[in-house]
Structure formats: C-alpha cells, structure tokens
C-alpha cells in the first residue's frame, strides 16, 4: 500500500521530483558564482602595474622565469606523496572501527598495507625516493 502507484501517481514523476532540491542547489550555486564574477568584472579596478603582472612566489621575487622546465623527480615525488597520503585516509576509519571489524578487518588491512609496502619497496629499489643519482 505504500507504493505511490496505488495512489494514482506516476513513478517516474515522483522520481524526478526527488531531484528538484539538487537542481535548485546547483542553480543557486551557479547564480551566486556568476554574480560574483559579474560584480568583479563591473566593479573591480583595472590598474595593471609591472608589480601586479609579475608572478607571485611566497612574497619573494621569482628567481627563474615561468618558462623553466621542472625535473620529472618533482612530479614523481608528488605522486608518491599522494599515493601514500591516501593510505592514511583508509587507515583512520579502519582504526576507528577495528574492534567491530574483528579478524576479517585486520586481515583486509594487513593485505592492503602489504600491497602498499610492496609498492614502496619497488619505488625505493628503482631509486624513485633518491633525489640525486
């Protein structure tokens, strides 16, 4: 009896109505962000100076031009950091629920940490963690 089709409603219409709140939120966000961009365009000052056009690096004058190339090591270290940082994201909820998960949760996390350890060992042996070779 709880099925809305018994009440004479169309199921597809009811499912579409459930998305109205999301569409209103997206429209509101688009309206606010568009309004801010428009307000900046209309009200913002336009006085470019050489200091304002210069790249900003932590309050210091840049020591190299933006056309300089970075070593692949920078990107490799950044990717390894992201991978092992994500490990912490999975370790925290596991630690919170450790007692409820029991032996199964322990074995699953041990497998996960083993795979990450193998990846770390591989990166270490390939020299990915050494800055200069």
C-alpha positions as CSV (number, residue, x, y, z in Angstrom):
1,X,0.0,0.0,0.0
2,X,3.0,2.3,0.4
3,X,3.7,2.2,-3.3
4,X,2.8,5.6,-4.8
5,X,1.5,3.9,-8.0
6,X,-1.5,2.7,-6.0
7,X,-2.3,6.4,-5.2
8,X,-2.5,7.2,-8.9
9,X,0.9,8.9,-9.2
10,X,3.3,8.2,-11.9
11,X,6.5,6.6,-10.5
12,X,8.8,8.5,-13.0
13,X,7.3,11.8,-12.0
14,X,7.9,11.1,-8.3
15,X,11.5,10.1,-9.0
16,X,12.0,13.3,-11.0
17,X,10.6,15.4,-8.1
18,X,13.2,14.0,-5.8
19,X,15.9,15.7,-7.9
20,X,14.4,19.2,-7.7
21,X,16.3,20.0,-4.5
22,X,19.6,19.1,-6.1
23,X,18.7,21.2,-9.2
24,X,17.8,24.2,-7.1
25,X,21.1,23.9,-5.2
26,X,23.1,23.7,-8.4
27,X,21.2,26.7,-9.9
28,X,21.7,28.7,-6.7
29,X,25.4,27.9,-6.7
30,X,25.7,28.9,-10.4
31,X,23.8,32.1,-9.8
32,X,26.0,33.1,-6.8
33,X,29.3,32.3,-8.6
34,X,28.1,34.0,-11.8
35,X,27.0,37.1,-9.8
36,X,30.4,37.3,-8.1
37,X,32.3,37.1,-11.4
38,X,29.9,39.7,-12.9
39,X,30.4,42.0,-9.9
40,X,34.2,41.7,-10.1
41,X,34.1,42.5,-13.8
42,X,31.8,45.5,-13.4
43,X,33.2,46.9,-10.1
44,X,36.8,45.7,-10.0
45,X,39.6,48.1,-10.6
46,X,41.7,47.8,-13.7
47,X,45.1,49.4,-13.0
48,X,47.8,46.9,-14.1
49,X,51.3,47.7,-12.9
50,X,54.5,45.7,-13.5
51,X,54.4,44.5,-9.9
52,X,50.9,43.2,-10.3
53,X,51.7,41.4,-13.5
54,X,54.7,39.6,-12.0
55,X,54.3,36.0,-10.8
56,X,53.9,35.7,-7.1
57,X,56.1,33.2,-5.2
58,X,55.5,33.4,-1.5
59,X,56.3,37.1,-1.2
60,X,59.7,36.8,-2.9
61,X,60.8,37.9,-6.3
62,X,60.9,34.9,-8.7
63,X,64.3,33.6,-9.3
64,X,63.6,31.9,-12.6
65,X,61.2,32.6,-15.4
66,X,57.9,30.6,-15.7
67,X,59.2,29.0,-18.9
68,X,61.8,27.0,-17.0
69,X,61.3,23.2,-17.0
70,X,60.9,21.1,-13.9
71,X,62.6,17.8,-13.4
72,X,60.4,14.7,-13.6
73,X,61.6,14.0,-10.0
74,X,59.3,16.8,-8.7
75,X,56.2,15.1,-10.2
76,X,57.3,11.6,-9.2
77,X,57.8,12.7,-5.5
78,X,54.4,14.5,-5.6
79,X,52.7,11.4,-7.0
80,X,54.3,9.1,-4.4
81,X,53.3,11.5,-1.7
82,X,49.7,11.5,-2.8
83,X,49.6,7.7,-3.0
84,X,51.0,7.2,0.5
85,X,48.8,10.1,1.8
86,X,45.7,8.3,0.6
87,X,46.9,5.3,2.7
88,X,46.2,7.4,5.8
89,X,42.7,8.1,4.6
90,X,42.0,4.4,4.7
91,X,43.8,3.7,7.9
92,X,41.9,6.2,10.0
93,X,38.4,4.7,9.6
94,X,39.8,1.2,10.0
95,X,41.4,2.2,13.3
96,X,38.1,3.7,14.5
97,X,36.2,0.5,13.6
98,X,38.9,-2.0,14.4
99,X,37.1,-3.8,17.2
100,X,33.8,-4.2,15.2
101,X,35.6,-5.5,12.2
102,X,37.4,-8.2,14.1
103,X,39.8,-10.6,12.5
104,X,38.4,-10.1,9.0
105,X,39.1,-6.3,9.1
106,X,42.6,-7.0,10.4
107,X,43.4,-9.4,7.6
108,X,42.0,-7.0,5.0
109,X,44.1,-4.1,6.3
110,X,47.2,-6.3,6.5
111,X,46.7,-7.2,2.8
112,X,46.3,-3.5,2.0
113,X,49.4,-2.5,3.9
114,X,51.3,-5.3,2.3
115,X,50.4,-4.1,-1.2
116,X,51.4,-0.6,-0.3
117,X,54.7,-1.9,1.3
118,X,55.5,-3.8,-1.9
119,X,54.9,-0.5,-3.9
120,X,57.1,1.4,-1.5
121,X,59.8,-1.2,-1.7
122,X,59.6,-1.2,-5.6
123,X,59.9,2.6,-5.7
124,X,62.8,2.5,-3.2
125,X,64.7,-0.1,-5.3
126,X,64.1,1.8,-8.5
127,X,65.6,4.9,-6.9
128,X,62.4,7.0,-7.0
129,X,63.0,8.2,-3.5
130,X,66.5,9.4,-4.1
131,X,66.7,13.0,-5.1
132,X,70.1,12.8,-7.0
133,X,71.5,9.8,-8.8
